[in-house]
């Protein structure tokens, strides 16, 4: 089997059926134990093998029934063997559970025989499934004793009361918690999932004190390093594991961690090439074809290396509709995401809820906020899921400018799940837009503390900090203007002046990824297109403005792009878009009878500069050009969003009344254009922001 694993690592087998056929030829002379081991290996590799022939020889085998259920989805042989021997009902129940049959899983555990050798394990499984179903405990079953019972009790606390209660218990009971590696691994993973890095590191320390030589410790250290963005530390730990040059011997989790680390390393390079990531994922999938984390990494690797149109075509028939829907959303295709979700099979309660989240997200990305709110449905019982629900409920409420609804959704979730950074950022934004600058600042301060715990150092100040600080200052500026636009979208008054030119311009520096080329093609279908880079943009500025020397001083592509786009729009008009904007429908109707078209961003109510449209010579843009030039002359380290981008545009637009301005809400914009897509360059230092 080791040689077969090495062959699969090297490449696909010439005849995938050959190993299974060889096994079948030897089956009659094999003992049960070695046969089961070999069958598990062949099935694990996803190679065809006649499991029914083996099951016919050993019809009593629960493990063979389990293997058939895992490979073929048929639980009848497993059920027959379990009921015939009256043991291992927990195995049958868990298999039914993983096949999204929760009622059947619980039914399988209703009447257990105390005389059975698996009675204790079966009772433990029943307790676990009741907790995962958010149902009350079975009064006929005594509390589960020992370390496993302690772990289930902590799981119940997390689901019923949230991560804050889990951390309180773990802290108070730390000294009494047993030296049980599965318990500590679960605790570290759960606290990391909740983004409570201080508590996760404390749990890892307690784990190390109790089980200093356990191999699970290294795996958890690697995971925590990856989640803390400590790539070099993760790589050092990975390189210290056995068999560094024999990846066909690695378990699936090691492959996942290595590939995650590799993706971060590639992203950090000046010219990232994700081909090694893709080949590594594909090799690992030949060894572990059913591993869901590897399947997710494969979709990511394809997204980073393929033309997005061909990738989207393949996603339409992807066997996992939920994974396909998530990928469609990343590609900026919410309609296709909804189609994928429509074909999703029955799911367990938690997974069914996550499908609701994806549906609500897709509808929100289509600009259909009422439909998104309806799709989100009621708040789940389980506190961790309720926190996920709160995030999307608040995002939808904020997008609809229903700030009281957004705040009401956030409040209970932040009490039970206080370390969810996304909740904090949404709360800060909602408070800012509601006019409560002090509350917004408090939420940002808490977010910075959480981020510092994750990274080990304070994060740099960014757009959120700048605009909230401007609001706290209380002087006329971008914050005041943004809140005004967010709270009341100006009414469009049609204009009879010259039309906006039916042309589009973009700015890009560096190699063009397949994702970027897709956007270029889509915009080219709508307007006459020109793409500028640093050289051609500077030449245009030198010919038409006095800004070329100022352009030369700028070191960031983002600030160069911002200065150029405003000067171009001011002089020649037309449309200007960033290339991570992808049009799904014609945008020319927005230009009709308008002097300019501007988008009020969903975030902090500022006006976006990733999509601009205007007629030539509009005072708004000539004034904006002057203001940006003055700002750049006064700073050696401009921050694109604040000094040259949306903040400046928002302030000038608010201070420059202009007839014929068409303001689009984010929902209006999303109905036709997918925005701020996750292009490959955004994973590393090449990301302009």
C-alpha positions as CSV (number, residue, x, y, z in Angstrom):
1,X,0.0,0.0,0.0
2,X,2.9,2.4,0.7
3,X,4.1,1.9,-2.9
4,X,0.6,2.5,-4.2
5,X,0.4,5.8,-2.2
6,X,3.7,6.9,-3.7
7,X,2.4,6.1,-7.2
8,X,-0.8,8.1,-6.6
9,X,1.3,11.0,-5.3
10,X,3.4,11.0,-8.4
11,X,0.4,11.0,-10.7
12,X,-2.9,9.3,-11.7
13,X,-2.7,5.5,-12.2
14,X,-2.7,4.2,-15.7
15,X,-5.5,1.8,-14.7
16,X,-7.3,2.9,-11.5
17,X,-9.2,-0.4,-11.4
18,X,-6.1,-2.6,-11.4
19,X,-5.4,-2.5,-7.6
20,X,-9.0,-3.4,-6.8
21,X,-9.0,-6.2,-9.3
22,X,-5.8,-7.6,-7.8
23,X,-7.4,-7.5,-4.4
24,X,-10.5,-9.3,-5.7
25,X,-8.3,-12.1,-7.1
26,X,-6.7,-12.6,-3.7
27,X,-9.9,-12.2,-1.6
28,X,-10.6,-15.9,-1.1
29,X,-7.3,-16.5,0.5
30,X,-7.2,-13.4,2.8
31,X,-7.9,-13.2,6.5
32,X,-10.5,-10.7,7.7
33,X,-8.1,-8.2,9.4
34,X,-5.6,-7.8,6.5
35,X,-8.5,-7.7,4.0
36,X,-10.3,-4.9,5.9
37,X,-7.1,-2.9,6.1
38,X,-6.5,-3.1,2.4
39,X,-10.1,-2.4,1.6
40,X,-10.0,0.8,3.7
41,X,-6.9,1.9,1.9
42,X,-8.2,1.3,-1.6
43,X,-11.5,2.9,-0.8
44,X,-9.7,5.8,0.9
45,X,-7.8,6.4,-2.3
46,X,-11.1,6.5,-4.2
47,X,-10.1,3.5,-6.3
48,X,-12.8,1.1,-7.5
49,X,-13.0,-2.1,-5.5
50,X,-15.8,-4.7,-5.1
51,X,-16.8,-4.1,-1.5
52,X,-19.9,-6.2,-1.8
53,X,-17.9,-9.3,-2.5
54,X,-16.0,-8.8,0.7
55,X,-19.2,-8.1,2.6
56,X,-20.7,-11.3,1.2
57,X,-17.8,-13.2,2.7
58,X,-18.0,-11.5,6.0
59,X,-21.7,-10.4,6.3
60,X,-21.4,-9.9,10.0
61,X,-18.8,-7.2,9.7
62,X,-19.9,-3.9,11.0
63,X,-16.8,-2.2,9.6
64,X,-17.4,-3.5,6.1
65,X,-21.0,-2.2,6.4
66,X,-19.6,1.2,7.5
67,X,-17.2,1.2,4.5
68,X,-20.0,0.5,2.1
69,X,-22.0,3.3,3.6
70,X,-19.1,5.7,3.3
71,X,-18.3,4.8,-0.3
72,X,-21.7,4.0,-1.8
73,X,-24.1,5.8,0.6
74,X,-26.0,2.6,1.3
75,X,-26.5,2.1,5.0
76,X,-28.5,-1.1,4.8
77,X,-25.6,-3.5,5.2
78,X,-24.3,-1.5,8.2
79,X,-27.8,-1.4,9.8
80,X,-28.3,-5.1,9.3
81,X,-24.9,-6.0,10.9
82,X,-25.5,-3.6,13.9
83,X,-29.0,-4.9,14.6
84,X,-28.0,-8.5,14.2
85,X,-25.2,-8.1,16.8
86,X,-27.0,-5.5,18.9
87,X,-23.9,-3.3,19.3
88,X,-22.2,-0.2,17.9
89,X,-25.5,1.6,17.4
90,X,-23.5,4.8,17.8
91,X,-21.6,3.9,14.6
92,X,-24.8,3.5,12.7
93,X,-26.3,6.7,14.2
94,X,-23.2,8.8,13.3
95,X,-23.2,7.4,9.8
96,X,-26.9,8.4,9.3
97,X,-26.1,11.8,10.8
98,X,-23.3,12.4,8.4
99,X,-25.7,11.5,5.6
100,X,-28.1,14.2,6.7
101,X,-30.6,11.9,8.3
102,X,-30.8,13.4,11.8
103,X,-34.2,11.8,12.7
104,X,-33.0,8.3,11.7
105,X,-29.8,8.8,13.6
106,X,-31.6,9.6,16.8
107,X,-34.1,6.7,16.2
108,X,-31.2,4.3,15.9
109,X,-30.2,5.2,19.5
110,X,-33.6,5.2,21.2
111,X,-33.5,1.7,22.7
112,X,-30.1,0.6,23.8
113,X,-29.2,-2.6,25.6
114,X,-27.2,-2.0,28.8
115,X,-25.7,-5.5,28.3
116,X,-24.2,-4.5,25.0
117,X,-20.4,-4.1,25.0
118,X,-20.8,-0.8,23.2
119,X,-23.5,0.6,25.5
120,X,-21.3,3.3,27.0
121,X,-20.1,4.5,23.6
122,X,-23.6,4.4,22.2
123,X,-25.0,6.5,25.1
124,X,-22.1,9.0,24.6
125,X,-23.1,9.3,20.9
126,X,-26.7,9.8,21.8
127,X,-25.8,12.6,24.2
128,X,-23.6,14.2,21.5
129,X,-26.3,14.1,18.8
130,X,-28.9,15.5,21.2
131,X,-26.6,18.5,21.9
132,X,-25.9,19.0,18.2
133,X,-29.6,18.9,17.5
134,X,-30.1,21.5,20.3
135,X,-32.5,19.1,22.0
136,X,-32.8,18.5,25.8
137,X,-30.9,15.7,27.4
138,X,-32.4,12.2,27.6
139,X,-33.6,11.9,31.2
140,X,-33.3,8.1,31.1
141,X,-29.5,8.3,30.5
142,X,-27.1,9.3,33.3
143,X,-24.6,12.0,32.6
144,X,-21.6,10.8,30.6
145,X,-18.7,10.2,32.9
146,X,-15.0,10.8,32.4
147,X,-13.1,13.1,29.9
148,X,-15.6,12.5,27.1
149,X,-18.4,13.6,29.3
150,X,-16.5,16.8,30.2
151,X,-15.9,17.5,26.5
152,X,-19.6,17.1,25.8
153,X,-20.6,19.3,28.7
154,X,-18.3,22.1,27.3
155,X,-19.8,21.6,23.8
156,X,-23.2,22.0,25.3
157,X,-22.2,25.2,27.0
158,X,-20.8,26.6,23.8
159,X,-23.9,25.9,21.8
160,X,-26.4,27.0,24.4
161,X,-24.6,30.1,25.8
162,X,-21.8,31.0,23.4
163,X,-18.0,31.4,23.5
164,X,-18.0,33.8,26.4
165,X,-19.6,31.2,28.7
166,X,-17.2,28.5,27.3
167,X,-14.2,30.7,28.1
168,X,-15.5,31.3,31.6
169,X,-15.9,27.6,32.3
170,X,-12.6,26.7,30.7
171,X,-10.8,29.3,32.9
172,X,-12.6,28.4,36.1
173,X,-12.3,24.6,35.6
174,X,-8.8,24.6,34.1
175,X,-7.1,22.9,37.0
176,X,-9.7,20.1,37.1
177,X,-9.8,19.4,33.3
178,X,-8.4,16.0,32.4
179,X,-5.3,15.2,30.4
180,X,-7.5,14.1,27.4
181,X,-6.0,15.2,24.1
182,X,-9.3,15.2,22.1
183,X,-10.8,17.5,24.6
184,X,-7.9,20.0,24.5
185,X,-7.7,19.8,20.7
186,X,-11.4,20.6,20.4
187,X,-11.1,23.5,22.9
188,X,-8.2,25.1,21.0
189,X,-9.9,24.7,17.7
190,X,-13.2,26.1,19.0
191,X,-11.6,29.1,20.6
192,X,-9.6,29.8,17.5
193,X,-12.8,29.5,15.4
194,X,-14.3,32.1,17.7
195,X,-11.2,34.3,17.1
196,X,-10.4,34.4,20.8
197,X,-6.7,34.0,20.4
198,X,-5.8,34.8,24.0
199,X,-8.0,32.0,25.3
200,X,-6.9,29.6,22.5
201,X,-3.2,30.1,23.4
202,X,-4.1,29.6,27.1
203,X,-5.8,26.4,26.3
204,X,-2.8,25.3,24.2
205,X,-0.6,26.0,27.1
206,X,-2.7,23.9,29.4
207,X,-2.7,21.1,26.8
208,X,1.1,21.2,26.7
209,X,1.4,21.0,30.5
210,X,-0.8,17.9,30.6
211,X,0.4,16.1,27.5
212,X,3.8,17.6,26.6
213,X,4.8,14.9,24.1
214,X,1.5,14.3,22.4
215,X,1.7,14.7,18.6
216,X,-1.6,16.6,18.5
217,X,0.1,19.5,20.2
218,X,2.2,20.2,17.1
219,X,-0.8,20.1,14.8
220,X,-2.6,22.6,17.0
221,X,0.4,24.9,17.2
222,X,0.6,24.9,13.4
223,X,-3.1,25.7,13.1
224,X,-2.9,28.5,15.6
225,X,0.2,29.9,13.8
226,X,-1.7,29.8,10.4
227,X,-4.7,31.6,11.9
228,X,-2.4,34.2,13.5
229,X,-0.8,34.9,10.1
230,X,2.5,33.7,11.5
231,X,3.5,31.9,8.2
232,X,7.2,31.5,9.0
233,X,6.4,29.9,12.4
234,X,3.9,27.5,10.8
235,X,6.5,26.5,8.2
236,X,9.2,25.8,10.8
237,X,6.8,23.5,12.7
238,X,5.8,21.7,9.5
239,X,9.4,21.2,8.5
240,X,10.1,19.6,11.8
241,X,7.6,16.8,11.3
242,X,8.7,13.3,10.3
243,X,9.0,12.3,6.6
244,X,9.4,15.8,5.2
245,X,10.4,14.3,1.8
246,X,7.7,11.6,1.6
247,X,4.4,13.5,1.4
248,X,2.6,10.3,0.4
249,X,3.0,9.2,4.0
250,X,1.4,12.4,5.4
251,X,-2.1,12.4,6.9
252,X,-4.7,14.6,5.3
253,X,-4.5,17.3,7.9
254,X,-0.8,17.8,7.4
255,X,-1.4,18.2,3.7
256,X,-4.0,20.8,4.4
257,X,-1.8,22.8,6.7
258,X,1.2,22.6,4.3
259,X,-0.9,23.8,1.5
260,X,-2.4,26.7,3.5
261,X,1.1,27.7,4.4
262,X,2.3,27.4,0.8
263,X,-0.6,29.6,-0.3
264,X,0.5,32.3,2.1
265,X,4.1,32.0,1.1
266,X,3.3,32.3,-2.6
267,X,1.1,35.3,-1.9
268,X,4.0,37.1,-0.2
269,X,6.2,36.8,-3.2
270,X,6.6,39.8,-5.6
271,X,5.2,37.9,-8.6
272,X,3.1,35.1,-7.1
273,X,2.7,31.9,-9.1
274,X,0.0,29.6,-7.7
275,X,0.7,26.7,-10.0
276,X,2.7,24.8,-7.3
277,X,-0.3,25.2,-4.9
278,X,-2.6,23.7,-7.5
279,X,-0.4,20.8,-8.3
280,X,0.1,20.1,-4.6
281,X,-3.6,20.1,-3.9
282,X,-4.3,17.8,-6.8
283,X,-1.6,15.3,-5.7
284,X,-3.0,15.3,-2.1
285,X,-6.5,14.8,-3.5
286,X,-5.4,11.6,-5.2
287,X,-4.6,10.3,-1.7
288,X,-7.6,11.8,0.1
289,X,-10.3,12.4,-2.6
290,X,-13.1,12.8,-0.1
291,X,-11.4,15.2,2.2
292,X,-13.6,18.4,2.3
293,X,-10.8,20.7,3.3
294,X,-8.6,19.6,0.4
295,X,-11.7,20.0,-1.9
296,X,-12.1,23.5,-0.7
297,X,-8.4,24.3,-1.3
298,X,-8.7,22.8,-4.8
299,X,-11.5,25.3,-5.6
300,X,-9.3,28.1,-4.2
301,X,-6.3,26.9,-6.3
302,X,-8.5,26.8,-9.4
303,X,-9.8,30.3,-8.7
304,X,-6.2,31.5,-8.4
305,X,-4.9,29.9,-11.6
306,X,-7.8,29.5,-14.1
307,X,-9.8,31.7,-16.4
308,X,-12.9,32.6,-14.3
309,X,-15.3,32.0,-17.2
310,X,-14.2,28.4,-17.7
311,X,-14.1,27.9,-13.9
312,X,-17.6,29.1,-13.6
313,X,-18.8,26.8,-16.4
314,X,-17.4,23.8,-14.4
315,X,-18.8,24.9,-11.2
316,X,-22.3,24.5,-12.6
317,X,-22.0,20.8,-12.3
318,X,-19.8,20.7,-9.1
319,X,-20.9,17.8,-6.8
320,X,-21.1,20.0,-3.7
321,X,-23.7,22.8,-4.4
322,X,-22.8,24.7,-1.2
323,X,-19.1,24.8,-2.1
324,X,-20.1,25.8,-5.7
325,X,-22.3,28.6,-4.4
326,X,-19.5,30.0,-2.3
327,X,-17.2,29.9,-5.3
328,X,-19.8,31.6,-7.5
329,X,-20.1,34.4,-4.9
330,X,-16.4,34.9,-5.0
331,X,-16.5,35.1,-8.8
332,X,-19.2,37.8,-8.5
333,X,-21.9,35.6,-9.9
334,X,-24.8,35.6,-7.3
335,X,-27.4,34.4,-9.8
336,X,-25.4,31.3,-10.4
337,X,-24.9,30.9,-6.7
338,X,-28.7,30.8,-6.2
339,X,-29.0,28.2,-8.9
340,X,-26.4,26.0,-7.2
341,X,-28.2,26.4,-3.8
342,X,-31.5,25.3,-5.5
343,X,-30.0,21.9,-6.2
344,X,-28.5,21.4,-2.7
345,X,-29.7,18.1,-1.2
346,X,-31.2,17.8,2.3
347,X,-28.8,18.8,5.0
348,X,-28.4,18.6,8.8
349,X,-29.8,21.5,10.7
350,X,-26.5,23.4,11.0
351,X,-25.7,22.9,7.4
352,X,-29.2,23.8,6.3
353,X,-28.8,27.1,8.2
354,X,-25.5,27.7,6.4
355,X,-27.3,27.3,3.2
356,X,-29.7,30.0,4.3
357,X,-26.8,32.3,5.0
358,X,-25.4,31.7,1.5
359,X,-28.8,32.4,-0.1
360,X,-29.2,35.6,1.9
361,X,-25.7,36.6,0.9
362,X,-26.4,35.9,-2.8
363,X,-29.6,37.9,-2.7
364,X,-27.8,40.8,-0.9
365,X,-25.2,40.8,-3.6
366,X,-28.0,41.1,-6.1
367,X,-29.2,44.2,-4.3
368,X,-32.4,42.4,-3.2
369,X,-32.3,43.4,0.5
370,X,-35.9,42.4,1.4
371,X,-35.5,39.0,-0.2
372,X,-32.2,38.6,1.6
373,X,-33.8,39.3,5.0
374,X,-36.5,36.8,4.3
375,X,-34.0,34.1,3.2
376,X,-32.1,34.6,6.4
377,X,-35.0,33.3,8.4
378,X,-35.3,33.0,12.2
379,X,-32.4,33.1,14.6
380,X,-31.0,29.6,15.3
381,X,-31.0,28.2,18.8
382,X,-27.3,27.5,18.9
383,X,-25.3,30.5,20.0
384,X,-22.4,30.2,17.5
385,X,-24.9,30.0,14.6
386,X,-26.9,32.8,16.1
387,X,-23.8,35.0,15.9
388,X,-23.4,34.2,12.2
389,X,-27.1,35.1,11.8
390,X,-26.6,38.4,13.6
391,X,-23.7,39.3,11.3
392,X,-25.7,38.9,8.2
393,X,-28.9,40.4,9.7
394,X,-26.9,43.5,10.7
395,X,-25.2,43.7,7.2
396,X,-28.6,43.6,5.5
397,X,-30.1,46.1,8.0
398,X,-27.1,48.4,7.5
399,X,-27.4,48.2,3.7
400,X,-31.1,49.0,3.9
401,X,-30.1,51.9,6.3
402,X,-32.3,50.4,9.0
403,X,-29.8,51.0,11.8
404,X,-32.1,50.2,14.7
405,X,-32.7,46.7,13.2
406,X,-29.0,46.2,12.7
407,X,-28.1,47.2,16.3
408,X,-30.9,45.0,17.7
409,X,-29.4,42.0,15.8
410,X,-25.9,42.7,17.0
411,X,-26.4,43.2,20.7
412,X,-27.1,39.7,21.9
413,X,-24.5,38.1,19.6
414,X,-21.8,40.4,20.9
415,X,-22.7,39.4,24.4
416,X,-22.4,35.6,23.7
417,X,-19.7,35.8,21.0
418,X,-17.6,38.9,22.0
419,X,-14.5,38.0,20.1
420,X,-16.1,37.7,16.7
421,X,-14.2,40.5,14.9
422,X,-16.7,40.8,12.1
423,X,-19.4,41.6,14.6
424,X,-17.3,44.4,16.1
425,X,-16.5,46.0,12.7
426,X,-20.2,45.9,11.7
427,X,-21.2,47.4,15.0
428,X,-18.6,50.2,14.6
429,X,-19.9,51.0,11.1
430,X,-23.6,50.9,12.2
431,X,-22.8,53.2,15.2
432,X,-20.9,55.6,12.9
433,X,-23.7,55.8,10.4
434,X,-26.2,56.3,13.2
435,X,-24.3,59.3,14.4
436,X,-22.8,57.7,17.6
437,X,-19.1,58.4,17.0
438,X,-18.2,57.5,20.6
439,X,-19.7,54.0,20.3
440,X,-18.1,53.5,16.9
441,X,-14.7,54.3,18.5
442,X,-15.3,51.9,21.4
443,X,-16.1,49.1,19.0
444,X,-13.0,49.9,16.9
445,X,-10.9,49.9,20.1
446,X,-12.2,46.4,21.0
447,X,-11.5,45.2,17.4
448,X,-7.9,46.5,17.6
449,X,-7.4,44.7,20.9
450,X,-8.7,41.4,19.3
451,X,-6.6,41.9,16.2
452,X,-3.5,42.6,18.3
453,X,-4.1,39.3,20.2
454,X,-4.3,37.5,16.8
455,X,-1.2,39.1,15.2
456,X,1.0,39.7,18.2
457,X,1.2,43.4,17.3
458,X,-1.1,46.3,16.8
459,X,-2.6,46.5,13.2
460,X,-2.0,49.6,11.2
461,X,-4.7,52.3,11.2
462,X,-6.9,52.1,8.2
463,X,-10.0,53.7,6.7
464,X,-12.2,52.8,9.5
465,X,-10.0,54.4,12.1
466,X,-9.6,57.6,10.0
467,X,-13.3,58.2,9.3
468,X,-14.4,57.4,12.9
469,X,-11.7,59.7,14.2
470,X,-13.0,62.4,11.8
471,X,-16.5,61.8,13.3
472,X,-15.2,62.1,16.8
473,X,-13.5,65.4,16.0
474,X,-16.9,66.7,15.0
475,X,-15.7,69.2,12.4
476,X,-17.0,69.4,8.8
477,X,-15.2,66.8,6.8
478,X,-15.6,63.4,5.1
479,X,-17.3,61.8,8.1
480,X,-20.0,64.3,8.2
481,X,-20.5,64.2,4.5
482,X,-20.6,60.4,4.4
483,X,-23.3,60.2,7.1
484,X,-25.4,62.7,5.2
485,X,-25.2,60.6,2.0
486,X,-25.8,57.3,3.9
487,X,-28.9,58.6,5.8
488,X,-30.6,60.2,2.8
489,X,-29.8,59.4,-0.8
490,X,-30.0,62.6,-2.8
491,X,-32.9,62.6,-5.3
492,X,-31.9,62.5,-8.9
493,X,-33.0,65.5,-11.0
494,X,-32.5,64.8,-14.7
495,X,-30.1,67.2,-16.6
496,X,-30.3,68.4,-20.2
497,X,-26.6,69.1,-20.6
498,X,-24.1,67.2,-22.8
499,X,-24.3,63.4,-22.4
500,X,-21.7,61.4,-20.5
501,X,-19.3,59.9,-23.1
502,X,-19.9,56.2,-23.8
503,X,-16.2,55.3,-23.1
504,X,-14.5,53.5,-20.3
505,X,-11.0,53.7,-18.9
506,X,-9.1,51.5,-16.4
507,X,-5.7,51.7,-14.7
508,X,-3.5,48.7,-14.0
509,X,0.1,48.0,-13.2
510,X,1.8,44.6,-13.5
511,X,0.7,41.2,-14.8
512,X,-2.9,40.6,-15.7
513,X,-4.5,37.6,-14.0
514,X,-7.2,35.5,-15.7
515,X,-9.7,37.0,-13.3
516,X,-8.7,40.5,-14.4
517,X,-8.9,39.6,-18.1
518,X,-12.5,38.4,-17.5
519,X,-13.5,41.8,-16.2
520,X,-11.7,43.6,-19.1
521,X,-13.7,41.5,-21.6
522,X,-17.0,42.2,-19.8
523,X,-16.5,46.0,-19.8
524,X,-15.3,46.0,-23.4
525,X,-18.7,44.6,-24.4
526,X,-20.3,47.8,-23.0
527,X,-18.1,50.7,-23.9
528,X,-15.1,51.7,-26.0
529,X,-12.2,50.8,-23.7
530,X,-8.8,52.1,-22.9
531,X,-6.4,50.6,-20.3
532,X,-3.7,52.8,-18.9
533,X,-0.6,51.8,-16.9
534,X,2.0,54.0,-15.1
535,X,3.8,54.9,-18.3
536,X,0.7,55.8,-20.5
537,X,-1.1,57.5,-17.6
538,X,2.0,59.7,-16.9
539,X,2.2,60.6,-20.6
540,X,-1.4,61.6,-20.6
541,X,-1.0,63.7,-17.5
542,X,2.1,65.4,-19.0
543,X,0.1,66.2,-22.2
544,X,-3.1,67.5,-20.5
545,X,-2.3,68.7,-17.0
546,X,0.5,69.9,-14.7
547,X,0.3,66.8,-12.5
548,X,3.0,64.6,-14.1
549,X,5.7,65.5,-11.6
550,X,3.3,65.0,-8.7
551,X,2.4,61.6,-10.2
552,X,6.2,60.8,-10.3
553,X,6.4,61.3,-6.6
554,X,3.8,58.7,-5.7
555,X,5.1,55.3,-4.8
556,X,1.8,53.3,-4.5
557,X,-0.2,52.1,-7.5
558,X,-3.4,53.1,-5.7
559,X,-2.5,56.7,-5.3
560,X,-1.3,57.0,-8.8
561,X,-4.5,55.4,-10.1
562,X,-6.6,57.8,-7.9
563,X,-4.8,60.9,-9.1
564,X,-5.0,59.8,-12.7
565,X,-8.7,58.8,-12.7
566,X,-9.9,62.1,-11.3
567,X,-7.8,64.1,-13.8
568,X,-9.1,62.0,-16.7
569,X,-12.7,62.2,-15.7
570,X,-12.4,65.9,-15.1
571,X,-11.1,66.6,-18.6
572,X,-12.6,63.9,-20.9
573,X,-15.4,62.4,-18.9
574,X,-16.8,59.0,-19.6
575,X,-16.7,56.0,-17.2
576,X,-13.8,54.8,-15.1
577,X,-13.8,51.6,-13.1
578,X,-11.4,49.5,-11.2
579,X,-10.9,46.0,-12.7
580,X,-12.2,44.1,-9.7
581,X,-15.6,45.4,-10.7
582,X,-17.5,42.9,-12.9
583,X,-20.6,44.0,-14.8
584,X,-23.4,41.4,-15.0
585,X,-25.8,43.8,-16.8
586,X,-25.5,47.0,-18.9
587,X,-24.8,50.1,-16.9
588,X,-25.4,52.6,-19.8
589,X,-29.0,53.3,-18.5
590,X,-27.4,55.0,-15.4
591,X,-25.7,57.5,-17.7
592,X,-28.9,58.8,-19.3
593,X,-29.8,62.4,-18.6
594,X,-27.1,62.5,-15.9
595,X,-24.2,64.8,-15.4
596,X,-22.4,62.2,-13.3
597,X,-23.1,58.9,-11.6
598,X,-21.7,58.1,-8.1
599,X,-22.2,55.2,-5.8
600,X,-22.8,55.5,-2.1
601,X,-20.8,52.7,-0.6
602,X,-22.4,50.2,1.7
603,X,-19.5,50.5,4.2
604,X,-19.3,54.0,5.8
605,X,-21.5,55.9,3.4
606,X,-18.6,57.4,1.4
607,X,-18.8,57.8,-2.3
608,X,-16.9,55.0,-4.1
609,X,-14.3,55.8,-6.6
610,X,-14.1,52.3,-8.0
611,X,-16.9,53.4,-10.4
612,X,-17.1,56.9,-11.7
613,X,-19.0,58.4,-14.6
614,X,-19.3,62.1,-15.6
615,X,-19.4,64.5,-18.5
616,X,-16.2,66.4,-19.2
617,X,-15.4,69.6,-17.3
618,X,-17.8,69.0,-14.4
619,X,-16.9,71.4,-11.6
620,X,-17.2,68.6,-9.0
621,X,-14.2,66.8,-10.6
622,X,-12.1,69.8,-11.3
623,X,-12.4,70.9,-7.7
624,X,-11.7,67.3,-6.6
625,X,-8.5,67.3,-8.7
626,X,-7.3,70.5,-7.1
627,X,-8.0,69.3,-3.6
628,X,-6.3,66.0,-4.1
629,X,-3.2,67.7,-5.6
630,X,-3.1,70.0,-2.6
631,X,-3.4,67.1,-0.2
632,X,-0.6,65.2,-2.0
633,X,1.7,68.2,-1.8
634,X,1.2,68.3,1.9
635,X,2.0,64.6,2.8
636,X,4.9,62.3,1.9
637,X,2.9,59.2,2.9
638,X,-0.6,59.5,1.4
639,X,-3.2,56.9,2.3
640,X,-5.1,56.1,-0.9
641,X,-8.6,55.8,0.6
642,X,-8.3,58.9,2.7
643,X,-6.1,61.3,0.8
644,X,-6.8,60.5,-2.8
645,X,-9.9,58.3,-2.9
646,X,-13.4,58.0,-1.5
647,X,-13.0,60.4,1.5
648,X,-11.9,63.3,-0.7
649,X,-14.6,62.6,-3.3
650,X,-17.3,62.4,-0.6
651,X,-16.3,65.7,1.0
652,X,-16.1,67.6,-2.3
653,X,-19.4,66.1,-3.7
654,X,-21.1,67.2,-0.5
655,X,-19.7,70.7,-0.7
656,X,-20.3,71.1,-4.4
657,X,-24.0,71.1,-5.3
658,X,-24.3,69.8,-8.9
659,X,-27.4,69.4,-11.0
660,X,-27.9,66.0,-12.6
661,X,-26.0,63.9,-10.1
662,X,-27.3,60.4,-10.0
663,X,-26.5,58.7,-6.7
664,X,-26.7,54.9,-6.6
665,X,-27.1,53.0,-3.4
666,X,-25.0,50.0,-2.9
667,X,-28.0,47.8,-3.6
668,X,-28.7,49.7,-6.9
669,X,-25.1,49.1,-7.9
670,X,-25.0,45.5,-6.9
671,X,-28.1,44.8,-9.0
672,X,-25.8,45.2,-12.1
673,X,-22.2,45.1,-11.0
674,X,-20.3,42.7,-8.7
675,X,-17.8,44.8,-6.7
676,X,-14.4,44.4,-5.0
677,X,-13.9,40.8,-6.2
678,X,-11.1,38.8,-4.5
679,X,-8.5,38.9,-7.2
680,X,-5.3,36.9,-6.7
681,X,-3.2,40.0,-6.2
682,X,-5.2,40.9,-3.1
683,X,-3.8,37.9,-1.1
684,X,-0.3,39.5,-0.8
685,X,1.6,42.8,-0.4
686,X,0.7,43.7,-4.0
687,X,-2.8,44.5,-2.9
688,X,-3.2,48.2,-3.5
689,X,-5.1,48.7,-0.2
